[in-house]
Amino acid sequence: MAHGFKLLAEFLDQFSAEVEGRARFDPPDENKKKIRAFARGELAGPEREELVNLLKENANWVEILAEEVKALRSASSPRQRSKRK
């Protein structure tokens, strides 16, 4: 029976890095501010490049960026409608 547990443990070890890599970690406050600035189009070149690389490494942060963009769009939509009239 011990041999069976050893095989199971070795099998599960193959997947541990992938499972750990999918854990959700919210960005530090400094990076949250950069994400907000990026969503507004206010992030300068070098900081923008750094954030894009961080977004590639932390795919779940893209969801945070999308939420920021959606919030900006919904906040600006009444103004856009009044400009069109």
Stockholm file with secondary structure:
# STOCKHOLM 1.0

chainA/1-85         MAHGFKLLAEFLDQFSAEVEGRARFDPPDENKKKIRAFARGELAGPEREELVNLLKENANWVEILAEEVKALRSASSPRQRSKRK
#=GR chainA/1-85 SS CHHHHHHHHHHHHHHHHHHHHTCCCCCCHHHHHHHHHHHHTCCCHHHHHHHHHHHHHCTHHHHHHHHHHHHHHHHHHHHHHHHHC
#=GC SS_cons        CHHHHHHHHHHHHHHHHHHHHTCCCCCCHHHHHHHHHHHHTCCCHHHHHHHHHHHHHCTHHHHHHHHHHHHHHHHHHHHHHHHHC
//
